[in-house]
Amino acid sequence: MEAQPPEDPISDDPATGNRSYWRWRKQDFFPELSFQNLSSYKSAFSDTCPRLADRLLSRSSDAHELLACRRESENPMRRCLTWWDLVWLSFGSVVGSGVFVITGQEAHGGAGPAVVLSYALSGTSALLSVLCYAEFGVEIPVAGGSFSYLRVELGDFIAFIAAGNIMLEAIVGAAGLGRSWSSYLASMIKNDSDFFRIKIESFAKGFDLLDPVAVAVLLVANGIAMSGTKRTSWLNVIASIVTVCVIAFIIVVGFIHSEKSNLVPFFPYGAKGVFQSAAVVYWSYTGFDMVANMAEETEKPSRDIPIGLVGSMSMITVVYCLMALALTMMVKYTEIDVNAAYSVAFGQIGMKWAKYLVGICALKGMTTSLLVGSLGQARYTTQIARAHMIPPWFALIHPKTGTPINATLLVTILSAMIAFFSSLDVLSSVFSFATLFIFMLVAVALLVRRYYVKNVTPKSDLAKFLGYLGLIIGSSIGLSALWNMNQRGWVAYTVAGGFWLAGTLGMTLLPKPRVPKVWGVPMVPWLPALSIAMNLFLIGSLGYIAILRFIICTAVMLLYYLFVGLHATYDVAHQALGEAKAQEGR
């Protein structure tokens, strides 16, 4: 075993000993009994079916996620964030380049001036999800975010499916942000988005433009994230305040040069256009879930998480609506430039220099999204490694920085490799509904948490709860299907809506065996049920390709789970169970 330098101690715990952070033994990657040798693996694999049944029915606990899992990291993360940090981390993560691009596109050909209502609808849906995340973050303040919440309430297997998809989405999303950053900078310098890229004729189309700038941006952003959470937070605060000033300038100038006549007609594409645009602009709100992963590093989770998450999302919704309104009042929706809406709009009123201000703001937005994304995704990966679904080596926390360097390196290397070779067209084709799907699952998990407690909830109440939950989910899917099949008769919607109302109303009559200890979502089950309906409605607007991608990726992940993850988590769970029984026998 490698000796530990005195200036870099790993742990004072004699159980762990003085081990180097940078260690590479097989035992650090696969310590479970099933992977000790080929014979033990064959024996474990032959028991796949009973082990799978065990994992399908197993649920974690608050105490296990808060205490046992953290021990896998050997060193604690540092509690250094306040509600102020979380507000700005959320702002920096969510407010990227999306609002500058998507607003013009959807105002021109999606919803017209009513795009402001699309932002309001999407913001409401995001806020409902934020409320669910906030309650879980207060009750279970760990780095795993939605992974831990789902593992506690819906079980190991559902948590793994969610974890795999959100990891893929985040890695591909980071690669896409890196490529976008490179394109945006190149366009500002030379009006050529491929200016910094290296053309390789012999490579396949879509992979023939190598992007070293995208790789460099990802390495720098993740390097800052590895150096320390508080340092990254302060950099984000400074950059985000600059963004607020630029956005305030855009809104004020937009209203000064506004014409009320530009808002007529307000609904040129009807209600359908508003809802379809709501599904598109929703992606301008994503990113807050990465901030929820910072719960383990907040000084006072019961205060900081609700204020930080709910406060920031409320502020962002207002900002987006004002930005959309300013644009559509400044320029007639039919004349909005879909590629550079705000830049061209300012040029039309004689402020051509403002396009550089907008460009810098968008570039800064992508940079802070990368910074906060690297923080959040590394912590998500850390908790997955603590559960042994991936090697626990990635769960280690560095004793000096208090950050998960190994997990950050994993995310950095994968996203940099993808960004170096893959074009934005290829990355956008890997788009999925994973984020919305997980938001929906978190709302379901919140209802399960309130209405079902093992060995407390009577079987009759559990059966009723599952029936009502089935009604809520089934009717929500029905409403989404009706809308996307262009069914416009009121009878079908009344029936589907009636089932949703019956399921939610029936659930309100059931006793709640668990209530939040400190802070909780108000109006349960109404708000979580509405979150389920809105997320499923938006999922239905994403189309066939997104569903197919989700199915294919999930199938690949299941192969990994059956061959590796299942046996690792089974061993850890039963080892913990054995230790608990031994403690009881003493």
C-alpha angles and dihedrals in degrees: 000000000000115000116242118237110241092234092057106047116180103200143343089216109108089208091068098034126202102310129163117252090224101062127141109190121140088239090063092055102035110018094151122113092241091064101044092104142340093271094053090048092051090050091049094046091052087060094052096120099053090040091052090050089051092051094045090058098038124102129188123227136232091248093050093052093044100043117011096042093049091058088067088069092057090208128055127243111244119256098225107130128096131190087269090059092047093051092055095039088055091046092048093047098046104035102069133131093298097088091052092053106031097046093062093044095051096040090053101044109004116047108347114213087342087076084098087067090048088057091046092052093047091045090053091051091048091048091053089053090046090055091054092047091048094055092049091044091055093046097040107024099184135130094252098077111180092004092063094041092053093043091056098045108024101027142247098296098052089045091054093051090050093045095051094049096045091048091051091046093050095047093048090043092053090049090050091050090051092052091045091051090053092047094048094050092046091050091052093049104038107001088244117109092201095050094113096041128101116227116220109188095194094058123090118266111272091030099054099088109077113203115203092168091060089051092048092051092050092048093050094046093048092043089057090047090053093050094066142317098233093049090051091048093054092049088051092049092053093047093045093052088055088052091050090054092050092046090049088052091050093049096045095046090044092055093043090056095038129129119201089209089068088070092063118125092030095184104037092154098036129229091312090062091051094052095043090050089048089061090051099044090047088085089067086068099050120107102066090099088066088057090052086063088066092069093106090060098049118110096221111013095184090061105024101049100053093043094043099046103033094039095050095046092049090051093046092051091054091047093050093048092050092048091051092047093048092052096048092046092048096048131026107252092238090057098048113120106235094205101048107008101166097037093052092042091057090046090056091058093048099263100113091152089065090074088074090051090052091046093051090047092052091047090050090048092055090048095053090043087056092047096050092038091056090050094049099040093049090054092047088052090048093058092046088054091047087059088051093238084127123020111298090229085085090059095065117118117212111242095221103042097030088222132117097251096170093052091046091051091052092054092042096051095046095046092044092052092050093045093050095058109020125081123222089253091059092045094049090052088061089061115129146171093252095118094050090043091055093045087055092048091051089055089050090048091053091055090048089050093053098041106033127055117167114249090006107065111076115239091242091056091046091053091050092047093051090048093052091044089052089052092051094048095040094049091046090054089047092053091050092048093049092052095047092048087057091244105164103171114117095220096069092047091048091053094047092044090048091056090050091050092047092051093048094043091048090052091053089062093058121093117253108225091188128048126181114271097215115356131006145173110275124231097027124211094019100062097043090045089051089049090053091050095047095046092049090047091054091045089056090057093059096076141224098301093059091051092047092050090051092051094047095047092045090051090053091048091051090058090056090046094051094048101037121356097051095055095043094052092042091055093047093047094049093043088055090047091052092050091050091052090048090053091051091051093057 
